[in-house]
Amino acid sequence: MITKSAKQRDIEIERLRAALLKVAKLVDADPVYLPLFERLEVEIALDQSMGDAITRARLIARQRAMV
């Protein structure tokens, strides 16, 4: 499994958020773009949940190391 650096993840999430804003404007003009908007929302949520899971895993690992 290839893991991304924190910097790469930050860049990717910023690109996704910028795309979400642009597509939101497109949806406002024409709802045909709604599936793309929803897909971007899912990708952003997945990235955030992965980051949260990594943070939780590190916290657990550190707690175990202290015992």
Helices and strands as residue ranges (DSSP letters): H 6-29, G 31-33, H 34-66
